[in-house]
Amino acid sequence: MSKMATQPAEPLGEARRRGLLEAAISVFMRYGYRKTSMEEVARAAQVSRQGLYLYFATKEELFRAAVKTFLEASLQAATAVLRDPSLALEARLVRAFDEWMGRYVGMIGSGADDLVEAAHTLIGAMVAEHEAQFVEAVAKAMSAGGLAAAYRSVGLGARALAETLTATARGLKYAGGTREAFGRGMTVAVRAMCAPLGVQ
């Protein structure tokens, strides 16, 4: 009797915690930090408020854990795309920026304008550290793909190119309004940057 290889099941406690964090991210993005209550997160996660408190003692603790999970998941997905050898450099860059930033465009509610301030106050350098890792991964992909070499004659390195695309993505995140608009804008920006390689 042959045994099929299966992935080990996630422990129930970890699965529940991940579900709580996913619910928390959606609520924080919709209402912002100040207006989000533990009760609203519990309702979104379909658990009792007491059940939520078993995992997170305070809203601050929940926010820190949710943002950390959000950043790590985005970074992991983006770097996996950047390492995918089956994709052309242009496609890898566009998809990586979609994973890092694009998939959240349009999810932030009008009352969530305090999220950046809350993240800065409660999390400190965590956001900047993850963004630096993302920029580094983009720069490495550009170097490996030959793009940095194409710009060497004009004094531009991979890091400068990666930082420019990241700044462009940040602007599109707020101007585009939808994930689709963000994707279109990033496709134009990446295609223009990849033009010296003759990427179609």
C-alpha positions as CSV (number, residue, x, y, z in Angstrom):
1,M,0.0,0.0,0.0
2,S,1.6,3.2,-1.2
3,K,1.6,6.4,0.9
4,M,1.0,9.7,-0.8
5,A,3.2,12.6,0.3
6,T,1.0,15.1,2.1
7,Q,1.9,18.4,3.7
8,P,1.5,18.3,7.4
9,A,-1.7,19.9,8.6
10,E,-1.3,23.3,10.3
11,P,-1.9,23.0,14.1
12,L,-5.4,24.2,15.0
13,G,-4.1,27.0,17.2
14,E,-1.8,28.4,14.5
15,A,-4.6,28.1,11.9
16,R,-6.9,30.0,14.2
17,R,-4.3,32.7,14.9
18,R,-3.6,33.2,11.2
19,G,-7.3,33.6,10.6
20,L,-7.6,36.2,13.3
21,L,-4.7,38.1,11.8
22,E,-6.2,38.0,8.4
23,A,-9.5,39.3,9.8
24,A,-7.6,42.0,11.8
25,I,-5.7,43.3,8.7
26,S,-9.0,43.7,6.7
27,V,-10.7,45.6,9.6
28,F,-7.7,47.8,10.3
29,M,-7.4,48.6,6.6
30,R,-11.1,49.4,6.4
31,Y,-11.5,51.5,9.5
32,G,-8.0,52.6,10.6
33,Y,-6.3,52.0,13.9
34,R,-8.3,54.3,16.2
35,K,-11.7,53.3,15.0
36,T,-11.1,49.5,15.0
37,S,-12.2,47.7,18.1
38,M,-11.4,44.2,19.3
39,E,-15.1,43.5,19.0
40,E,-15.1,44.4,15.3
41,V,-12.1,42.1,14.7
42,A,-13.7,39.3,16.6
43,R,-16.9,39.7,14.6
44,A,-15.0,39.7,11.3
45,A,-13.1,36.6,12.4
46,Q,-16.3,34.9,13.5
47,V,-15.0,34.3,17.1
48,S,-16.1,35.6,20.4
49,R,-14.3,38.6,21.9
50,Q,-13.1,36.3,24.7
51,G,-11.7,34.0,22.0
52,L,-9.8,36.8,20.4
53,Y,-8.3,37.9,23.8
54,L,-7.0,34.3,24.3
55,Y,-4.5,35.1,21.4
56,F,-4.0,38.9,21.7
57,A,-4.3,40.7,25.1
58,T,-4.5,44.2,23.6
59,K,-5.3,46.0,20.3
60,E,-1.7,47.1,20.2
61,E,-0.4,43.6,20.3
62,L,-3.0,42.5,17.6
63,F,-2.0,45.4,15.4
64,R,1.8,44.6,15.7
65,A,1.2,40.9,14.9
66,A,-1.2,41.7,12.0
67,V,1.2,44.2,10.3
68,K,4.2,41.8,10.8
69,T,2.2,39.0,9.2
70,F,1.1,41.2,6.4
71,L,4.6,42.4,5.7
72,E,6.2,38.9,5.8
73,A,3.5,37.4,3.6
74,S,3.9,40.2,1.0
75,L,7.7,40.0,1.1
76,Q,7.7,36.2,0.8
77,A,5.3,36.2,-2.2
78,A,7.2,39.0,-4.0
79,T,10.6,37.4,-3.6
80,A,9.3,34.1,-4.8
81,V,8.1,35.7,-8.0
82,L,11.4,37.5,-8.4
83,R,13.3,34.2,-8.3
84,D,11.0,32.4,-10.8
85,P,13.2,31.5,-13.7
86,S,10.2,30.7,-15.9
87,L,9.3,34.4,-16.2
88,A,10.9,37.2,-18.1
89,L,12.4,40.0,-16.0
90,E,9.6,42.4,-16.9
91,A,6.9,40.0,-15.8
92,R,8.7,39.2,-12.6
93,L,9.0,42.8,-11.7
94,V,5.4,43.7,-12.4
95,R,4.1,40.7,-10.5
96,A,6.5,41.3,-7.6
97,F,5.2,44.8,-7.2
98,D,1.7,43.5,-7.4
99,E,2.4,41.1,-4.5
100,W,4.3,43.7,-2.5
101,M,1.8,46.6,-2.9
102,G,-0.7,46.1,-5.6
103,R,-2.9,43.5,-4.0
104,Y,-3.8,45.9,-1.2
105,V,-4.7,48.9,-3.5
106,G,-8.3,49.9,-3.0
107,M,-8.7,48.0,0.3
108,I,-7.9,51.0,2.5
109,G,-11.1,52.7,3.6
110,S,-11.5,56.5,3.9
111,G,-11.3,56.4,7.7
112,A,-8.0,54.5,7.7
113,D,-5.8,57.5,7.3
114,D,-4.1,57.0,10.7
115,L,-2.6,53.6,9.7
116,V,0.8,55.1,8.7
117,E,1.0,57.0,12.0
118,A,0.0,54.0,14.0
119,A,2.5,51.8,12.3
120,H,5.3,54.3,12.9
121,T,4.3,54.7,16.6
122,L,3.7,51.1,17.4
123,I,6.0,49.2,15.1
124,G,8.9,51.5,14.6
125,A,11.4,50.4,11.9
126,M,9.6,47.1,11.0
127,V,8.0,48.6,7.8
128,A,11.2,50.2,6.7
129,E,13.2,47.0,7.3
130,H,10.8,44.9,5.2
131,E,10.7,47.5,2.4
132,A,14.6,47.6,2.4
133,Q,14.6,43.8,1.9
134,F,12.1,44.1,-0.9
135,V,14.2,46.8,-2.7
136,E,17.3,44.6,-2.3
137,A,15.5,41.6,-3.8
138,V,14.3,43.8,-6.8
139,A,17.9,45.1,-7.2
140,K,19.3,41.6,-7.3
141,A,16.7,40.5,-9.9
142,M,17.6,43.5,-12.0
143,S,21.4,42.7,-11.8
144,A,20.9,39.1,-12.6
145,G,18.6,40.0,-15.5
146,G,21.2,42.3,-17.0
147,L,19.2,45.5,-16.5
148,A,21.8,47.1,-14.2
149,A,24.5,46.6,-16.8
150,A,22.4,48.3,-19.4
151,Y,22.3,51.4,-17.3
152,R,25.9,51.4,-16.1
153,S,27.0,53.8,-18.9
154,V,24.7,56.5,-17.5
155,G,25.8,56.0,-13.9
156,L,22.7,54.2,-12.6
157,G,23.0,51.1,-10.5
158,A,20.5,48.3,-9.6
159,R,19.6,49.9,-6.3
160,A,18.8,53.3,-7.8
161,L,16.6,51.6,-10.4
162,A,14.8,49.5,-7.7
163,E,14.2,52.5,-5.5
164,T,12.8,54.5,-8.5
165,L,10.3,51.7,-9.3
166,T,9.4,51.5,-5.6
167,A,8.7,55.2,-5.5
168,T,6.6,54.9,-8.7
169,A,4.7,52.0,-7.1
170,R,4.0,54.1,-4.0
171,G,2.6,56.9,-6.1
172,L,0.4,54.5,-8.1
173,K,-0.8,52.9,-5.0
174,Y,-2.5,56.2,-3.9
175,A,-3.4,57.5,-7.4
176,G,-4.6,54.3,-9.1
177,G,-7.6,53.5,-6.9
178,T,-7.8,49.9,-8.1
179,R,-5.5,46.9,-8.3
180,E,-6.0,46.8,-12.1
181,A,-5.0,50.5,-12.5
182,F,-2.0,49.9,-10.3
183,G,-1.0,46.9,-12.5
184,R,-1.4,48.9,-15.7
185,G,0.7,51.7,-14.3
186,M,3.5,49.4,-13.1
187,T,3.5,47.6,-16.4
188,V,4.2,50.9,-18.2
189,A,6.9,51.9,-15.7
190,V,8.6,48.5,-15.8
191,R,8.4,48.2,-19.6
192,A,10.0,51.7,-19.9
193,M,12.8,50.7,-17.5
194,C,13.4,47.4,-19.3
195,A,13.5,49.0,-22.8
196,P,17.3,48.8,-23.0
197,L,17.0,45.0,-22.8
198,G,14.6,44.9,-25.7
199,V,12.0,43.2,-23.6
200,Q,8.6,42.9,-25.3
